Amino acid sequence: MTGEHNNMVTILKRSKGRKKAIWRSRIHFPGRFSDTCFSNTMARHLALAPLLLACLIFTVSTNQATASQDKVIQDTVNQIKAVSLLQEDMLGAVRAYTAKHDDTLLDLARNNGLGFVEIVAANQGIDPWIPGAGTAITLPTGHLLPDAPREGVVINLAEHRLYHFTSEGITTYAIGVGREGWNTPLGVTKIVRKKKNPIWYPPQSIRDEKPDLPKVVRAGPNNPLGQHALYFDWPTYLVHGTNMPWGVGRRVSHGCIRLYPESIERLFSEVDVGTRVEVIDQPIKIGRFEGELYLEVYPEPDQADELERDGHFESAAKRSNSDAYYKIRSDAGDNLSRLNWPAIRSTLAERTGVPVRITLAKHAETSAE
């Protein structure tokens, strides 16, 4: 199964009919926009919303509605919705699943738009090939948005994930990234070309590693670019499909970004030539959801290799957590006394890639460390 569990936009919809604001996750596919994606939390951040709303009321009350005016009104409402959506820090929700007899984590990853290391990190110690019937599986389908401009395409190498921001919502896809020695460069570029059934011209560096490779690989089942390719303004780097889906969510490429065939097909239809692309490396993400602070931490490259090989990792992170502690304290603001330091330390050590709430209930405060 690959289904339409992949390639989803998850938005937050407020449940109606209750005094307390309750939120639930809602699956939303590209090309369709929900009429109910507002929240009180997000609306407070929309400085222009009251002015825009006043303009709408004035227009409706002083002029007879025409088809042209209706379109302007609807376009303005859609812009407000889009801005409010892009200001939310949490995308989707983590889900629980009970394994069946013939399940593997590899299959569950693809069925749910996840990468292999991503799902193994969230289920360390479980045999990825034979999890066993009845085993509780965590599906890490909730993500804090990375700390980057929320426009165009953002690729976070550390979490093996690509985000696409549009006026209609946010889509996110699992990706395969470059292995050691073939790292994807960081920085800002753009999409300069789109190609269906691309032809691959292996660079000399790869042909030196694999002398049997031909100089030209035509479109077809043996082409590692798959059936769709998006070319960067960086020579030899691109986002593409694959003829080896098991490589998605792993460090196996020569620096390019690979997606599941069904994922690249959808992204290909969404992205225009000229779209901004930013490549970042953020293993630690911090964000807010419903007024609470969350922390999401991914394995470092050596730890990811251990996870892929052993299903768990023993090595400690090489990077210092000093910057993370500083940012957590800074983002906490007036809630510094509510920080849950044991949860913060365990999340930084375990690196499951699952967003963890790190603020205590308001009646339970601790001394700031």
C-alpha positions as CSV (number, residue, x, y, z in Angstrom):
1,M,0.0,0.0,0.0
2,T,1.1,3.5,-0.7
3,G,-2.3,5.1,-0.7
4,E,-2.9,8.8,0.0
5,H,-1.5,8.7,3.5
6,N,1.5,10.3,1.9
7,N,1.7,13.8,0.5
8,M,-0.8,15.3,2.9
9,V,-1.2,18.8,4.3
10,T,-2.3,18.7,7.9
11,I,-4.1,21.7,9.2
12,L,-5.7,22.4,12.6
13,K,-9.4,22.7,12.9
14,R,-11.2,24.0,15.9
15,S,-13.9,21.8,17.3
16,K,-17.2,23.6,17.7
17,G,-19.8,23.5,20.4
18,R,-17.4,23.5,23.4
19,K,-16.5,26.3,25.8
20,K,-12.9,25.3,25.8
21,A,-11.0,25.5,22.5
22,I,-10.2,21.9,21.5
23,W,-8.1,21.2,18.5
24,R,-7.9,18.1,16.3
25,S,-5.7,17.1,13.4
26,R,-7.4,17.1,10.0
27,I,-6.0,15.7,6.8
28,H,-6.1,18.1,3.9
29,F,-4.9,17.3,0.4
30,P,-3.2,19.8,-1.9
31,G,-5.5,21.7,-4.2
32,R,-8.4,21.9,-1.7
33,F,-8.6,24.6,1.0
34,S,-10.5,24.2,4.2
35,D,-13.1,26.9,5.1
36,T,-12.2,26.5,8.8
37,C,-8.5,26.9,9.4
38,F,-8.7,29.9,11.7
39,S,-7.7,29.8,15.4
40,N,-7.8,32.4,18.1
41,T,-4.1,31.8,18.7
42,M,-3.2,32.4,15.1
43,A,-5.6,35.3,14.7
44,R,-3.9,37.3,17.4
45,H,-0.8,37.3,15.3
46,L,-2.5,38.6,12.2
47,A,-1.9,42.3,12.6
48,L,-3.7,43.1,9.3
49,A,-6.7,40.9,9.8
50,P,-8.9,43.6,11.5
51,L,-8.1,46.1,8.8
52,L,-8.9,43.6,6.0
53,L,-12.1,42.6,7.7
54,A,-13.2,46.2,8.1
55,C,-12.6,46.8,4.4
56,L,-14.7,43.8,3.6
57,I,-17.6,45.0,5.8
58,F,-17.4,48.5,4.3
59,T,-17.4,47.0,0.7
60,V,-20.4,44.8,1.4
61,S,-22.5,47.4,3.2
62,T,-21.9,50.3,0.7
63,N,-21.9,48.6,-2.6
64,Q,-24.2,46.1,-4.3
65,A,-22.2,42.9,-4.5
66,T,-21.0,42.1,-8.0
67,A,-19.1,39.0,-9.3
68,S,-15.9,41.0,-9.3
69,Q,-16.3,42.2,-5.8
70,D,-17.2,38.7,-4.6
71,K,-13.9,37.5,-6.1
72,V,-11.9,40.2,-4.4
73,I,-13.6,39.4,-1.1
74,Q,-12.9,35.7,-1.4
75,D,-9.3,36.3,-2.5
76,T,-8.7,38.4,0.6
77,V,-10.3,35.8,2.9
78,N,-8.1,33.2,1.4
79,Q,-5.0,35.4,2.0
80,I,-5.9,35.7,5.7
81,K,-6.4,31.9,5.9
82,A,-3.1,31.3,4.3
83,V,-1.2,33.6,6.5
84,S,-2.8,32.2,9.7
85,L,-1.9,28.7,8.5
86,L,1.7,29.6,7.9
87,Q,2.1,31.0,11.5
88,E,1.3,27.7,13.1
89,D,4.4,25.8,14.4
90,M,3.0,22.2,14.5
91,L,2.1,20.4,11.4
92,G,0.1,17.1,11.8
93,A,0.0,14.9,14.8
94,V,1.9,11.9,16.1
95,R,-0.2,8.7,15.8
96,A,-0.2,5.3,17.4
97,Y,-0.5,2.1,15.5
98,T,-0.8,-1.6,16.4
99,A,1.4,-3.8,14.2
100,K,-0.1,-6.7,12.2
101,H,1.6,-10.0,11.6
102,D,3.0,-9.1,8.2
103,D,4.0,-5.4,8.9
104,T,7.5,-4.1,8.6
105,L,8.6,-0.6,9.6
106,L,9.8,-0.1,6.0
107,D,6.3,-0.6,4.7
108,L,4.7,1.4,7.5
109,A,7.1,4.3,6.7
110,R,6.1,4.5,3.0
111,N,2.4,4.0,3.7
112,N,2.5,7.0,6.1
113,G,4.8,9.3,4.2
114,L,7.8,8.7,6.5
115,G,11.4,7.8,5.9
116,F,13.1,4.6,7.2
117,V,15.4,6.2,9.8
118,E,12.6,8.5,10.8
119,I,10.3,5.7,11.8
120,V,13.1,3.6,13.4
121,A,14.2,6.6,15.5
122,A,10.7,6.9,16.9
123,N,10.6,3.1,17.6
124,Q,14.1,2.3,18.9
125,G,14.6,-1.3,20.0
126,I,11.8,-2.7,17.8
127,D,12.9,-5.0,15.1
128,P,12.2,-3.0,11.9
129,W,11.7,-6.2,9.8
130,I,9.6,-8.2,12.2
131,P,8.0,-5.9,14.7
132,G,5.5,-8.6,15.6
133,A,1.7,-8.7,15.7
134,G,0.3,-6.5,18.5
135,T,3.4,-4.4,18.9
136,A,2.7,-0.7,19.6
137,I,4.2,1.5,16.9
138,T,4.7,5.2,17.0
139,L,4.0,7.0,13.7
140,P,5.9,10.3,13.8
141,T,3.6,12.1,11.5
142,G,3.6,15.3,13.6
143,H,6.4,17.9,12.8
144,L,7.4,21.2,14.2
145,L,8.1,23.5,11.3
146,P,11.8,24.3,10.8
147,D,13.3,27.7,11.7
148,A,13.4,29.1,8.2
149,P,11.4,31.5,6.0
150,R,8.0,29.8,5.4
151,E,8.0,30.2,1.6
152,G,8.8,28.0,-1.3
153,V,10.7,24.8,-0.6
154,V,12.6,24.2,2.7
155,I,14.8,21.0,2.9
156,N,16.0,20.0,6.3
157,L,18.7,17.5,5.9
158,A,18.9,16.6,9.6
159,E,15.3,15.3,9.7
160,H,15.3,13.9,6.1
161,R,12.3,16.0,5.2
162,L,11.1,18.5,2.7
163,Y,8.5,21.2,3.3
164,H,6.6,23.1,0.5
165,F,4.9,26.3,1.5
166,T,2.1,27.8,-0.7
167,S,-0.8,30.1,-0.3
168,E,-3.1,27.0,0.0
169,G,-1.2,25.2,2.7
170,I,1.9,23.2,3.5
171,T,2.9,19.8,2.1
172,T,5.8,17.7,3.6
173,Y,7.6,14.7,2.2
174,A,10.2,12.2,3.4
175,I,13.5,12.4,1.5
176,G,16.7,10.6,1.1
177,V,19.9,12.7,1.4
178,G,23.6,12.5,0.6
179,R,25.8,10.0,2.3
180,E,29.1,10.9,4.0
181,G,31.4,12.6,1.5
182,W,28.5,13.5,-0.8
183,N,26.7,16.1,1.4
184,T,24.1,18.4,-0.1
185,P,25.3,22.0,0.2
186,L,23.4,24.4,2.5
187,G,22.0,27.7,1.4
188,V,19.4,29.3,-0.9
189,T,18.8,28.4,-4.5
190,K,15.8,28.0,-6.8
191,I,14.1,25.6,-9.2
192,V,15.3,26.4,-12.7
193,R,14.0,23.5,-14.6
194,K,11.4,20.7,-14.4
195,K,11.7,17.5,-16.4
196,K,9.5,14.4,-16.8
197,N,11.3,11.2,-17.6
198,P,14.7,12.8,-17.1
199,I,17.9,11.5,-18.6
200,W,20.8,11.0,-16.2
201,Y,24.3,12.0,-17.1
202,P,26.5,10.5,-14.3
203,P,29.2,13.0,-13.4
204,Q,32.8,11.8,-13.7
205,S,33.1,11.6,-9.9
206,I,30.4,8.9,-9.7
207,R,31.7,7.1,-12.8
208,D,35.1,6.9,-11.1
209,E,33.4,5.2,-8.2
210,K,31.3,3.0,-10.5
211,P,33.3,2.4,-13.7
212,D,30.6,0.2,-15.3
213,L,28.1,3.1,-15.4
214,P,27.3,4.4,-18.9
215,K,27.8,8.0,-19.8
216,V,24.1,8.4,-20.4
217,V,21.2,6.6,-18.6
218,R,17.9,7.0,-20.5
219,A,14.5,7.2,-18.9
220,G,13.3,3.9,-17.7
221,P,13.4,1.5,-14.7
222,N,17.2,1.6,-14.5
223,N,17.3,5.4,-14.2
224,P,18.0,6.4,-10.5
225,L,16.3,9.7,-11.1
226,G,12.9,8.1,-11.5
227,Q,10.2,9.7,-13.6
228,H,10.4,13.3,-12.4
229,A,13.2,15.8,-11.6
230,L,13.4,19.4,-10.3
231,Y,16.7,21.0,-11.1
232,F,18.4,23.5,-8.8
233,D,20.4,26.6,-9.8
234,W,23.3,24.6,-8.4
235,P,24.9,22.5,-11.0
236,T,24.4,18.7,-10.6
237,Y,22.0,19.0,-7.6
238,L,18.3,18.3,-7.9
239,V,15.2,16.8,-6.3
240,H,14.1,13.7,-8.1
241,G,12.2,10.4,-7.8
242,T,13.9,7.0,-7.5
243,N,13.9,3.5,-8.7
244,M,14.9,2.3,-5.2
245,P,12.2,3.6,-2.8
246,W,13.9,1.9,0.1
247,G,16.5,4.6,0.0
248,V,14.1,7.3,1.0
249,G,14.7,8.5,4.6
250,R,18.4,7.3,4.5
251,R,21.8,8.7,3.7
252,V,22.5,6.9,0.5
253,S,22.5,9.5,-2.4
254,H,25.4,11.4,-4.0
255,G,24.1,14.7,-2.7
256,C,20.7,14.9,-4.5
257,I,17.4,14.8,-2.8
258,R,15.3,11.7,-3.6
259,L,11.5,11.2,-2.9
260,Y,9.1,8.3,-3.1
261,P,7.8,8.0,-6.7
262,E,4.3,9.0,-5.6
263,S,5.7,11.9,-3.6
264,I,7.8,13.5,-6.4
265,E,4.9,13.2,-8.8
266,R,2.7,15.3,-6.5
267,L,5.5,17.8,-5.7
268,F,6.3,18.1,-9.4
269,S,2.8,19.3,-10.0
270,E,2.9,21.7,-7.1
271,V,6.2,23.5,-7.7
272,D,6.8,26.1,-10.4
273,V,10.1,27.1,-12.1
274,G,11.5,29.9,-10.1
275,T,10.4,28.6,-6.7
276,R,12.7,29.5,-3.9
277,V,14.6,26.6,-2.2
278,E,16.5,26.7,1.1
279,V,18.6,23.8,2.3
280,I,19.2,23.8,6.1
281,D,20.6,21.3,8.7
282,Q,18.5,21.6,11.9
283,P,18.6,18.4,14.1
284,I,16.9,20.4,16.9
285,K,13.6,22.2,16.4
286,I,11.7,24.3,18.9
287,G,8.1,25.6,18.5
288,R,4.8,26.4,20.0
289,F,1.5,24.6,19.8
290,E,-1.6,25.7,21.7
291,G,0.5,28.0,23.9
292,E,2.9,25.3,25.0
293,L,6.5,24.9,24.0
294,Y,7.6,21.7,22.1
295,L,11.0,20.2,21.4
296,E,11.8,17.9,18.4
297,V,15.3,16.3,18.1
298,Y,16.8,14.1,15.4
299,P,19.7,11.8,15.4
300,E,23.1,13.0,14.2
301,P,24.5,11.4,11.0
302,D,26.6,8.7,12.8
303,Q,23.6,7.9,15.1
304,A,21.3,7.7,12.0
305,D,23.7,5.1,10.5
306,E,23.6,3.1,13.7
307,L,19.8,3.2,13.7
308,E,19.7,2.0,10.1
309,R,22.1,-0.9,11.0
310,D,21.0,-1.9,14.5
311,G,17.6,-0.4,15.1
312,H,19.0,1.8,17.9
313,F,22.0,3.9,18.7
314,E,24.5,3.9,21.6
315,S,26.8,6.8,20.6
316,A,26.4,10.2,22.2
317,A,25.8,13.3,20.1
318,K,28.9,15.1,19.0
319,R,27.4,18.5,18.8
320,S,27.0,20.6,22.0
321,N,23.5,21.3,23.2
322,S,24.5,24.7,24.5
323,D,22.7,26.5,21.6
324,A,19.6,24.5,22.1
325,Y,19.5,25.3,25.9
326,Y,19.9,29.0,25.1
327,K,17.2,29.0,22.5
328,I,14.8,27.0,24.8
329,R,15.3,29.5,27.6
330,S,14.9,32.4,25.2
331,D,11.7,31.1,23.5
332,A,10.2,30.2,26.9
333,G,9.9,33.9,27.8
334,D,7.5,34.4,30.7
335,N,7.1,30.6,31.0
336,L,10.7,30.0,32.0
337,S,9.6,28.7,35.4
338,R,7.4,26.1,33.6
339,L,10.2,24.5,31.6
340,N,10.3,20.7,32.2
341,W,14.1,20.2,32.4
342,P,14.1,16.4,32.8
343,A,11.9,16.1,29.7
344,I,14.3,18.5,27.8
345,R,17.4,16.5,28.8
346,S,15.8,13.2,27.9
347,T,14.5,14.5,24.5
348,L,18.0,15.8,23.6
349,A,19.5,12.4,24.5
350,E,17.0,10.0,23.0
351,R,16.6,11.9,19.6
352,T,13.4,10.2,18.5
353,G,12.3,12.9,16.1
354,V,9.0,13.0,18.0
355,P,7.8,16.5,19.2
356,V,7.7,16.5,23.0
357,R,6.0,19.1,25.1
358,I,8.5,20.7,27.4
359,T,6.4,23.1,29.4
360,L,4.6,22.0,32.6
361,A,1.0,22.6,33.5
362,K,0.6,26.2,34.7
363,H,0.0,25.1,38.3
364,A,3.2,23.0,38.3
365,E,6.3,25.3,38.1
366,T,9.9,24.4,38.6
367,S,12.9,26.6,39.4
368,A,14.7,27.8,36.3
369,E,18.0,26.1,35.6
